[in-house]
Amino acid sequence: MIFNIIVLHLLGMMSPGPDFFFIMRTAAQQGRTHALWAVAGIVTGVMFWACATMLGLAVLFRHFPAVESVLMCLGGGYLMYLGWKMARVRDSISFADMDAVAVPSEKQPQRLAKKALLVNLSNPKIAVYFGSVMSAVLADIQETWQFAGVLLLILTETVLYFSAVALLFSGGAVKRFYSRYSRLLDNLSGLFFLGFGVYLIYRAVF
């Protein structure tokens, strides 16, 4: 299960979203240093969402055990919907899409951490996404150290992935590769999301 959560989180980050575009555009337009500061803001936001959903669901499940199956079904349904949308993507992201919005230029790159944090916190889908993922985690583990381990893995994965985006997208080769194969990445991610959504609903019902 932990491996599945790690893969699901990685695929979620790889699909185009506000976080990815903010880091990618910052790297392409202002360089690696600015982009790495933006990564710090995204990681802080992810830490907030992961901790908040895990703690909130843990308290809810403890006092209302019957809610666990309901939320797992809702989370599975959301992941299936997200997977269906991603699996049906037919067009790759073009250079024009990538560069459509310029990141405000900052002489002090530290300010980009705050802006990136706001980008992450203002995305309402993240709460539903983490609620779906964490409902599966809480169904399988009970010890505090296991919760901490999952959070550490998710944060480590977030740091490594977005740092790689910040470093790689400051050059043109990766940008060209992504513009060619982003549709394939979306489709593969969508199939995994569909499968994991079905698995969550199965776990909740049976």
Secondary structure, 3 states (H helix, E strand, C coil): CHHHHHHHHHHHHHCCCHHHHHHHHHHHHHCHHHHHHHHHHHHHHHHHHHHHHHHHHHHHHHHCCCHHHHHHHHHHHHHHHHHHHHHCCCCCCCHHHHCCCCCCCCCCCHHHHHHHHHHHHCCHHHHHHHHHHHHHHHHHCCCHHHHHHHHHHHHHHHHHHHHHHHHHCCCHHHHHHHHHHHHHHHHHHHHHHHHHHHHHHHHHHC
